[in-house]
Amino acid sequence: AMSSEIIDVLRPMTTFLQGGPRRVPLVNGSYKMPKAASGATAGWRGEGQAIAKSQPTFKEINMVAKYVDALVPITNQLIRYSLPDVRGWVEMDMANVMGVEIDRAAYLGEGTAYTPLGITKIPGVTQVTLTATGTAPTIAQIEADASNAELGM
């Protein structure tokens, strides 16, 4: 499909796409999928005691297509008579600037009507703030990060 060709061109320009995120086809521009809001629990018990039940809960993620683009009009005369290859330079420049914008939105996007929600802005995801002295995160922070990663986005 044409969209996969475009993503392949942009992949080297963006750290987010280089990470290999799961791509979901947005048939008709949207896709809904379930998300675990809470998972199973485990606990210890004595002989003959009842096993505690857990009730995972789910919510729904509604993904809607967002569009990033760039437009650079150039004349036929410039394309034909310029040295070096202006068309190639413009294409590469557009790919670079789109890669920067995709990264910005993928990490920091506010999730407005026309922009994606970045992974650092997802509600309920714990963020670890490092200090200027480089203090290591606590065990609780690491466990919170691992717990958030298990639930997914």
C-alpha positions in Angstrom: 0.0 0.0 0.0 1.1 3.6 -0.6 1.0 4.4 3.1 3.6 1.7 4.0 5.9 3.1 1.2 5.7 6.6 2.7 6.3 5.2 6.2 9.4 3.3 5.0 10.8 6.6 3.5 10.2 8.4 6.8 11.5 5.6 9.1 15.1 6.7 9.1 14.1 10.3 9.8 12.3 9.5 13.1 13.4 7.8 16.2 9.8 6.9 17.0 9.3 4.9 13.8 12.7 3.3 14.2 11.5 1.8 17.4 9.1 -0.4 15.4 5.7 0.6 16.9 2.7 -1.6 16.1 0.9 -0.2 13.1 -2.9 -0.5 13.1 -4.9 -0.1 9.9 -7.4 2.7 10.3 -10.1 1.4 8.0 -12.4 4.4 7.3 -10.1 6.6 9.3 -10.7 5.1 12.8 -10.2 2.0 14.9 -11.4 1.0 18.3 -9.6 -1.5 20.5 -10.0 -2.7 24.1 -7.4 -1.7 26.7 -6.8 -3.3 30.1 -7.6 -0.7 32.8 -6.6 -3.2 35.5 -5.3 -6.7 35.4 -5.5 -9.8 37.5 -4.2 -9.9 41.1 -2.2 -12.6 42.9 -1.8 -13.3 46.6 -0.8 -15.8 49.2 -3.1 -18.0 51.1 -3.1 -20.7 53.7 -4.1 -24.4 53.3 -7.9 -24.7 52.8 -8.4 -21.0 52.4 -10.4 -19.6 49.4 -8.4 -18.2 46.5 -9.1 -14.4 46.2 -10.9 -13.6 42.9 -9.8 -10.7 40.7 -11.9 -8.9 38.2 -9.8 -7.2 35.4 -11.5 -4.2 33.9 -11.3 -2.9 30.4 -11.9 0.4 28.6 -11.8 1.3 24.9 -9.2 3.2 22.9 -10.5 5.1 19.9 -7.8 5.7 17.4 -8.6 8.4 14.7 -6.4 9.2 11.7 -4.3 12.3 11.9 -2.5 13.9 9.0 1.0 15.3 8.8 2.1 16.9 5.6 4.4 19.4 4.0 4.0 21.3 0.7 6.9 23.0 -1.2 5.9 24.3 -4.6 8.8 24.5 -7.0 8.8 25.5 -10.7 9.5 23.2 -13.6 12.3 25.5 -14.6 14.0 25.2 -11.3 13.7 21.4 -11.5 15.1 21.2 -15.0 18.0 23.7 -14.9 19.3 23.7 -11.3 22.4 22.0 -10.2 22.6 20.0 -8.0 19.4 18.1 -8.0 16.9 20.5 -6.4 14.0 18.1 -6.5 16.0 15.5 -4.6 17.1 18.1 -2.0 13.5 19.3 -1.5 12.2 15.7 -1.1 14.9 15.0 1.5 14.2 18.2 3.3 10.5 17.5 3.4 11.2 14.0 4.7 13.5 15.4 7.4 11.1 18.1 8.6 8.2 15.6 8.6 10.3 13.1 10.6 11.0 15.8 13.2 7.3 16.7 13.5 6.3 13.0 13.7 8.8 12.6 16.6 7.6 15.7 18.4 3.9 14.6 18.1 4.6 10.9 19.0 6.4 11.9 22.2 4.9 15.2 23.2 1.7 15.6 21.2 -1.3 17.2 23.1 -4.0 15.0 21.4 -6.1 17.8 20.0 -8.7 17.3 17.2 -5.9 17.3 14.6 -2.8 16.2 16.5 -1.8 12.9 18.0 -1.6 12.2 21.7 2.1 11.7 22.5 3.2 8.8 24.7 4.4 11.1 27.5 0.9 12.7 27.6 -1.2 9.5 28.1 -3.2 9.8 31.3 -2.2 7.5 34.1 1.2 6.7 32.8 3.8 7.4 35.5 6.8 9.5 34.5 10.1 9.3 36.2 11.9 12.7 36.5 15.7 12.4 36.8 17.5 15.1 38.8 20.3 17.2 37.5 22.8 15.2 39.6 21.7 12.0 37.8 20.2 10.3 40.8 19.0 6.8 40.0 15.3 6.1 40.1 13.9 4.3 43.1 12.6 0.8 43.1 9.0 2.1 43.3 9.5 4.3 40.2 11.0 1.3 38.3 8.1 -0.9 39.4 5.5 1.8 38.4 7.2 2.1 34.9 7.1 -1.7 34.5 3.5 -1.9 35.6 2.5 0.8 33.1 4.4 -0.9 30.3 2.6 -4.2 31.0 -0.8 -2.5 30.7 0.2 -0.9 27.4 -1.4 2.1 25.8 
